[in-house]
Amino acid sequence: MEGWQRAFVLHGRPYSETSLLLDLFSENYGRIRVLAKGARGKRSSLKGALQPFTPLLVRWGGRGEVKTLRGAEPISLALPLSGITLYCGLYVNELLARVLEQETAFTELFFDYLNCIQELAATSGTPEPALRRFELAMLGHLGYGVDFLHCAGSGEEVADGMTYSYREEKGFIASLVLNHKTFTGRQLRALSERTFPDADTLRAAKRFTRIALKPYLGGKPLKSQELFRQFVPKKRAGTPPESE
């Protein structure tokens, strides 16, 4: 690769005694796996920089699946995530690492990701709206196109007071049966606009994104969810990103 790329570390793990194996999310190349040789060494200038949520300029080389990191410089300090927002950020990182194919460009999604973690860093309330907006944006970039505003059966515009059942690969169809795949027209408008004015629309957005993400994630649980359950008391204010 020629030149520098803006990127974030999604995940890293030790490799050999002094190196790191990193999953990066880059602006123009998508998810890239790189080997940062010597990054854990005592004299390494990269030791504190290669952390999640730190905006970076990076460059790498190599032809194989695992590239070699040639350089990395922090653009700014790490975005200040802590407590519940830190777990939410880890959740978003894990989503990207799980669902994105390597070396596939998702430039617009890169900026959706940046907006999400900036919103998480700035939030003083629930992080749920930022998570739901990001999940919906990611699904759109992956080609998971859904028409939230029209009934797939009749083609008519959804009505706020009507209920609609979601059917994969078809869309939303008017239904009198109520279950976890049923949504009101008002909830569907909120999903389309990615604006969630109340708890009802937020819950509906979470239900929909869980349904839509399931084929991408399979049956393997997310590690960020396990961490949240282990370290955050259930009574804590705010709704965890993984709650059922």
N, C-alpha and C positions, 0 to 999 in steps of 0.2 A: 504494500500500500504506500502511495506517495502522500506526503504532507501529514498534517495533523487533523484529528477528528475530535469533535466534542463528544463526550461520553460520560456514563456513570457506571460504577461497579454495582452489579446486581447481587453477586455472590462471590465469595472467595474462600479458598481452603489451603492449608499448608501443603507444600509439595517439596519433597526432600527436606534437607535441614534448614535451608535459607530462602527457599523460593515460595511463590504463591501461584496457584492456578485460579484464574479469574474468569467469570462470565461478565462481559461488558455489554452495555446497551449503547450503541454509537449512533450518531445522527444519520449517517448515510449508508452504513453497512449493517444496521440491525444488531442482532446478538452475535458477539464474537467471543470465542474462548482463547485466552492468551496465557502464556507462561511468563510470569514476571520473575526473572532470574535474580537471585540475591536480594529480593525485596524485603525479606525478613532479617537480613543481616544487620549487625549493630551499626554499621557505617552507612547503610542505605539511605539515600535521600528520599526514597519512596515510601519509607516505612509508615509514616502517618498519613500519606495522601491517598493510598489505595483503599479507601473505605466507602461503604455505601453512602449515598446522598451528598457526596462531594463532587461538584462540577469539575470535570477534568478536560484537559487537552491531551490526547494520546496519539501515539503512532506505533505501528507494529509491522512485522515482516514474516515471511514464511509462506509455504504453499500448502501445508497440511491442514488438518482439521483444527489443530492447536497451533496458533500463531505465537511468535515471540515478541513480547513487549519491547519496543525500542526506546520509548520515552514516555513520560507522563508528568504533567504539571497541573496542579490545582488552579482553577480559574478564580475560585473564591473559597471562603470557609464552607464547611459542611452545613447544609440546611438543618436548622435546629429542631430535630424531632426527638421527643421524649415521651415516656409513659405510653398512653394508648396510641398516640400518633406515630411513635416509633414502631409499634407492632403493626399498625396499618401500613406504614412504609415498607416494612419487611414483607407483608402480604402482597403488596403491589409488585415488589421485586420478584418474589417467587412466582407470581402469575406470569410475568414476562419470561422468566427463565424456563418455565414449564411449557408455555404454549408457542413461543416464537421459534421458528426454524433458524438455524445458524446462517449467517451471511445473507439474510434477506432484508432488503431495505424497508424501513417503516419510518420515514422521516417525519410525517405528520404525527404519528404515534409518539415519537420521541418528544415532541413539544407538548402533547397531551400528558405524557408522563411528567415532564418538567412542571407543567401547570398543576398537576395533582400534588406533587410533593411540596411545591410552594404553598398551595392551599392548605395542606396538612400542617405545614410549619407555622402558618399564620392563624390557624383556627383556634378559637377560644371555646367553641361549642362542640357539637357532635361532628366527627369526621365522616359520617355516613354519606352526606351528599357528594363529597369529593371522591369517595371510593366508587359510588354508583356511577357518577359521570365518567370516571376513568374506565370502569368495566364496560360500559356501553360503547365508549369510543373505541376501545380495543376490539370488541366484538365486531364493530363496523369495519375496522381496518382489516380484520381477518376474513371479511367477506360474509359475515353473518348478517345479511340484510333482512330487516323485518319492517313491514309497514304497520306502524302502530295506529294509524289514523283511519284505516278503512277495513271493513269487514271482508275477510277473504272469501266468504260465501256469496255475498250479494254485491260487493264493491261499494256499498254505501258507507258514508262517513260514520265513524263510531259516535254513539250518543252517550253523554256523560252518565246517565242513569241506567244504561243497559249493561249486561255482563257478557263477557266474551271469553271463550276457552282457547288457549294457545295450542296449536298443533304444529309440531316441527315440520319444516319445509313447506308449510301451507300458510300459516299466519294465525290471525285471531278470527274466530267464528262465533257468532251470536249463540248463546247457550243459556239454558235454564238450570243446568247442573253446576253446583258450586263445589270446587275443590282447589287444590294448591296451584292449578294451572288456569284458574279463572280470574279475570281482571275486569274492573269496571271501565267504562269509556273514559271517565275522569282520570283514572290511574294510567291508562294508555296515553292520554295526552301529556301527562307529566313525564312519562318515559320518552315520548317523542321529543319533548322540549328539553329533557335532562334538567328539569327544574322541579324540586320536590318541596312544596310549601308546608307539608305537615307530616306527621308520623305515618299516616295511612299511605301516602304516596311513597314514602321511603321504604316501608315494609313491602309494598308491591314491587318496587324496583329491585329490592334484594331477592325476592322470590323469583322474579324473572331472570336476573343475572345468574342465580344458582342453576336454574334450568338450562340456560343457554351455555354456561361454562362447563357443565358436566361432561359433554362429549370430548372436550379438550383436555380435561383433567383426569378422566377415567375414575377408577376406584381408589387411586393412591392418595392418601390424605396430604394436605399441605403442612409442612413443618411449622410454618408461622402460626397456624391454627393451634397446633399442639403446644407451642411456646406460650401463646396467649392463655390457653386454658391452665397451664401449669403455673404461670407467674402472676396472672392478674385475677384478683378475687372476683367472684361472680357478682358481688354486691356493688362493685365499682360503677360509678356513673358512666354512661356512654355505652353504646352497643358494639360489641366486638365485631370485626369484619367477618368472622367465621360463624357467628351464632346461627343456629338453625331457625 
